[in-house]
């Protein structure tokens, strides 16, 4: 006889459509990762690699814009090096954020993902011009190389949007976020 009090409840079995959607999502993620890996292996141009990475991110996560900021250790700042889909150009004259300041600075300094909603009245913004972007949802994910944080990936929506766990994990290079 099975003791029902000790047995774990079964998870519902996904439908064929749900399984196909999950396969499609994972295939898209793998394709995006392959695209970035190929770009890295074919060029030494950092700008090309960063732009390819942003295109890959936006091919997987259905939002409007993305950017990559890198740490300038000498200046103690994050510098926006690449952007895609933004309303304003913050790369030609690079947006610079002091480490530890603003949302990006928090993501880097604390080595943690920052997820926001509407930024219109968010007091944590360090660069007031970001309000002009009219961001309604954003993920800021620290980027790592050789065991340390080297920058931040920002993924933004101009419409209200809720990022799911798999999208956040993708921004982190496949790592899961601990609760």
DODO-332703 format. One record per residue (C-alpha): chain; x, y, z. Coordinates in Angstrom, 1 decimal. Example, Ala and Ser with C-alpha at 12.3 -4.5 7.8 and 13.67 -1.06 7.14 Angstrom:
residues 2
<chain=A | east=12.3 | north=-4.5 | up=7.8>
<chain=A | east=13.7 | north=-1.1 | up=7.1>
END
This chain:
residues 179
<chain=A | east=0.0 | north=0.0 | up=0.0>
<chain=A | east=1.3 | north=3.5 | up=-0.9>
<chain=A | east=1.3 | north=6.1 | up=1.9>
<chain=A | east=-0.2 | north=9.1 | up=0.1>
<chain=A | east=0.9 | north=11.5 | up=2.9>
<chain=A | east=4.6 | north=10.7 | up=2.0>
<chain=A | east=4.3 | north=10.6 | up=-1.8>
<chain=A | east=5.2 | north=13.6 | up=-3.8>
<chain=A | east=2.5 | north=15.2 | up=-6.0>
<chain=A | east=3.1 | north=14.5 | up=-9.7>
<chain=A | east=3.8 | north=17.4 | up=-12.0>
<chain=A | east=1.2 | north=17.6 | up=-14.8>
<chain=A | east=2.4 | north=16.0 | up=-18.0>
<chain=A | east=3.0 | north=18.8 | up=-20.6>
<chain=A | east=1.0 | north=18.7 | up=-23.8>
<chain=A | east=2.5 | north=18.0 | up=-27.2>
<chain=A | east=2.1 | north=21.7 | up=-28.0>
<chain=A | east=3.9 | north=22.8 | up=-24.8>
<chain=A | east=6.8 | north=20.4 | up=-25.5>
<chain=A | east=7.1 | north=21.6 | up=-29.1>
<chain=A | east=7.1 | north=25.3 | up=-27.8>
<chain=A | east=9.9 | north=24.4 | up=-25.3>
<chain=A | east=12.0 | north=22.7 | up=-28.0>
<chain=A | east=11.5 | north=25.7 | up=-30.3>
<chain=A | east=12.6 | north=28.1 | up=-27.4>
<chain=A | east=15.7 | north=26.1 | up=-26.6>
<chain=A | east=16.6 | north=25.7 | up=-30.2>
<chain=A | east=16.4 | north=29.5 | up=-30.6>
<chain=A | east=18.7 | north=29.9 | up=-27.6>
<chain=A | east=21.2 | north=27.4 | up=-28.9>
<chain=A | east=21.2 | north=29.1 | up=-32.3>
<chain=A | east=21.8 | north=32.5 | up=-30.7>
<chain=A | east=24.7 | north=31.1 | up=-28.7>
<chain=A | east=26.2 | north=29.5 | up=-31.8>
<chain=A | east=25.9 | north=32.8 | up=-33.7>
<chain=A | east=27.9 | north=34.6 | up=-31.0>
<chain=A | east=30.5 | north=31.9 | up=-30.7>
<chain=A | east=31.0 | north=31.9 | up=-34.5>
<chain=A | east=31.4 | north=35.7 | up=-34.5>
<chain=A | east=33.9 | north=35.5 | up=-31.7>
<chain=A | east=35.9 | north=32.9 | up=-33.6>
<chain=A | east=35.9 | north=34.8 | up=-36.8>
<chain=A | east=36.8 | north=38.4 | up=-35.7>
<chain=A | east=39.0 | north=40.1 | up=-33.3>
<chain=A | east=36.8 | north=43.3 | up=-33.6>
<chain=A | east=35.2 | north=43.7 | up=-30.2>
<chain=A | east=32.5 | north=46.0 | up=-31.6>
<chain=A | east=31.4 | north=43.4 | up=-34.2>
<chain=A | east=31.3 | north=40.7 | up=-31.4>
<chain=A | east=29.2 | north=42.9 | up=-29.1>
<chain=A | east=26.8 | north=43.9 | up=-31.9>
<chain=A | east=26.4 | north=40.2 | up=-32.8>
<chain=A | east=25.7 | north=39.3 | up=-29.2>
<chain=A | east=23.0 | north=42.0 | up=-29.0>
<chain=A | east=21.3 | north=40.7 | up=-32.1>
<chain=A | east=21.4 | north=37.2 | up=-30.7>
<chain=A | east=19.8 | north=38.3 | up=-27.4>
<chain=A | east=17.0 | north=40.1 | up=-29.2>
<chain=A | east=16.4 | north=37.1 | up=-31.5>
<chain=A | east=15.7 | north=35.0 | up=-28.3>
<chain=A | east=13.9 | north=37.5 | up=-26.0>
<chain=A | east=11.0 | north=39.3 | up=-27.6>
<chain=A | east=11.8 | north=42.8 | up=-26.4>
<chain=A | east=12.9 | north=46.1 | up=-28.1>
<chain=A | east=16.4 | north=47.0 | up=-27.1>
<chain=A | east=19.6 | north=45.7 | up=-25.6>
<chain=A | east=23.0 | north=47.1 | up=-24.7>
<chain=A | east=26.4 | north=46.1 | up=-23.3>
<chain=A | east=28.4 | north=48.2 | up=-20.9>
<chain=A | east=32.0 | north=47.3 | up=-20.1>
<chain=A | east=34.0 | north=48.2 | up=-17.0>
<chain=A | east=36.7 | north=50.8 | up=-17.5>
<chain=A | east=38.8 | north=50.0 | up=-14.4>
<chain=A | east=41.1 | north=53.0 | up=-14.7>
<chain=A | east=38.1 | north=55.4 | up=-14.6>
<chain=A | east=36.0 | north=53.3 | up=-12.2>
<chain=A | east=33.1 | north=53.5 | up=-14.6>
<chain=A | east=30.8 | north=51.4 | up=-16.7>
<chain=A | east=30.9 | north=52.5 | up=-20.4>
<chain=A | east=28.2 | north=51.7 | up=-22.8>
<chain=A | east=30.0 | north=50.0 | up=-25.7>
<chain=A | east=27.2 | north=48.7 | up=-27.9>
<chain=A | east=23.4 | north=49.2 | up=-28.2>
<chain=A | east=20.7 | north=47.9 | up=-30.4>
<chain=A | east=17.1 | north=49.1 | up=-30.7>
<chain=A | east=17.5 | north=52.1 | up=-28.4>
<chain=A | east=15.6 | north=55.4 | up=-29.2>
<chain=A | east=18.7 | north=57.5 | up=-28.5>
<chain=A | east=22.4 | north=57.1 | up=-29.3>
<chain=A | east=24.4 | north=56.6 | up=-26.1>
<chain=A | east=27.5 | north=55.0 | up=-27.8>
<chain=A | east=28.9 | north=57.7 | up=-30.1>
<chain=A | east=29.6 | north=59.8 | up=-27.0>
<chain=A | east=29.5 | north=56.9 | up=-24.5>
<chain=A | east=27.2 | north=56.9 | up=-21.6>
<chain=A | east=29.4 | north=56.5 | up=-18.5>
<chain=A | east=28.2 | north=55.4 | up=-15.1>
<chain=A | east=30.3 | north=55.4 | up=-11.9>
<chain=A | east=30.7 | north=51.9 | up=-10.5>
<chain=A | east=28.2 | north=51.4 | up=-7.7>
<chain=A | east=25.8 | north=54.0 | up=-9.0>
<chain=A | east=22.5 | north=53.5 | up=-10.7>
<chain=A | east=20.9 | north=50.3 | up=-11.7>
<chain=A | east=23.8 | north=49.1 | up=-13.9>
<chain=A | east=26.3 | north=50.0 | up=-11.2>
<chain=A | east=24.3 | north=47.9 | up=-8.7>
<chain=A | east=24.2 | north=44.9 | up=-11.0>
<chain=A | east=28.0 | north=45.1 | up=-11.4>
<chain=A | east=29.1 | north=46.0 | up=-7.9>
<chain=A | east=26.8 | north=43.4 | up=-6.2>
<chain=A | east=27.2 | north=40.8 | up=-9.0>
<chain=A | east=23.4 | north=40.4 | up=-9.2>
<chain=A | east=20.7 | north=40.6 | up=-11.7>
<chain=A | east=18.5 | north=43.7 | up=-11.5>
<chain=A | east=15.0 | north=43.5 | up=-12.9>
<chain=A | east=12.8 | north=46.6 | up=-13.1>
<chain=A | east=9.5 | north=47.8 | up=-14.3>
<chain=A | east=8.7 | north=51.3 | up=-15.6>
<chain=A | east=11.7 | north=53.5 | up=-15.1>
<chain=A | east=9.9 | north=56.8 | up=-15.6>
<chain=A | east=10.1 | north=57.8 | up=-11.9>
<chain=A | east=12.7 | north=55.4 | up=-10.7>
<chain=A | east=15.1 | north=57.3 | up=-8.3>
<chain=A | east=17.8 | north=54.7 | up=-8.9>
<chain=A | east=18.6 | north=56.0 | up=-12.4>
<chain=A | east=22.0 | north=57.6 | up=-12.6>
<chain=A | east=21.7 | north=59.0 | up=-16.1>
<chain=A | east=18.6 | north=61.2 | up=-16.4>
<chain=A | east=18.5 | north=60.9 | up=-20.2>
<chain=A | east=17.6 | north=57.2 | up=-19.8>
<chain=A | east=14.1 | north=58.4 | up=-18.9>
<chain=A | east=13.7 | north=59.5 | up=-22.5>
<chain=A | east=14.0 | north=55.9 | up=-23.6>
<chain=A | east=10.6 | north=55.2 | up=-21.9>
<chain=A | east=11.6 | north=51.8 | up=-20.6>
<chain=A | east=8.8 | north=49.8 | up=-19.1>
<chain=A | east=10.7 | north=46.7 | up=-18.2>
<chain=A | east=14.4 | north=45.8 | up=-18.0>
<chain=A | east=16.9 | north=43.2 | up=-17.0>
<chain=A | east=20.5 | north=44.1 | up=-16.1>
<chain=A | east=22.7 | north=41.0 | up=-15.9>
<chain=A | east=26.4 | north=41.1 | up=-14.9>
<chain=A | east=28.7 | north=39.6 | up=-17.5>
<chain=A | east=31.7 | north=37.5 | up=-16.4>
<chain=A | east=35.1 | north=36.6 | up=-17.8>
<chain=A | east=37.9 | north=34.7 | up=-16.1>
<chain=A | east=35.9 | north=34.6 | up=-12.9>
<chain=A | east=35.1 | north=38.2 | up=-12.5>
<chain=A | east=32.5 | north=40.8 | up=-13.5>
<chain=A | east=33.6 | north=42.7 | up=-16.6>
<chain=A | east=30.3 | north=44.4 | up=-17.6>
<chain=A | east=26.6 | north=44.3 | up=-17.8>
<chain=A | east=24.0 | north=43.3 | up=-20.4>
<chain=A | east=20.8 | north=45.3 | up=-20.4>
<chain=A | east=17.7 | north=44.0 | up=-22.1>
<chain=A | east=14.8 | north=46.5 | up=-22.3>
<chain=A | east=11.1 | north=46.6 | up=-23.4>
<chain=A | east=9.3 | north=49.8 | up=-24.3>
<chain=A | east=6.0 | north=48.0 | up=-23.3>
<chain=A | east=5.2 | north=46.4 | up=-20.0>
<chain=A | east=6.9 | north=43.0 | up=-20.0>
<chain=A | east=7.6 | north=40.2 | up=-17.4>
<chain=A | east=10.9 | north=38.4 | up=-18.0>
<chain=A | east=10.6 | north=34.7 | up=-17.3>
<chain=A | east=13.3 | north=32.6 | up=-15.6>
<chain=A | east=14.6 | north=31.2 | up=-18.8>
<chain=A | east=15.1 | north=34.7 | up=-20.3>
<chain=A | east=16.9 | north=35.9 | up=-17.2>
<chain=A | east=19.1 | north=32.7 | up=-17.3>
<chain=A | east=19.9 | north=33.3 | up=-21.0>
<chain=A | east=21.0 | north=36.9 | up=-20.1>
<chain=A | east=23.3 | north=35.3 | up=-17.5>
<chain=A | east=24.8 | north=32.9 | up=-20.1>
<chain=A | east=22.7 | north=30.0 | up=-19.0>
<chain=A | east=23.1 | north=30.3 | up=-15.3>
<chain=A | east=20.1 | north=30.2 | up=-13.1>
<chain=A | east=19.2 | north=32.8 | up=-10.6>
<chain=A | east=19.0 | north=31.8 | up=-7.0>
<chain=A | east=15.9 | north=32.9 | up=-5.1>
END
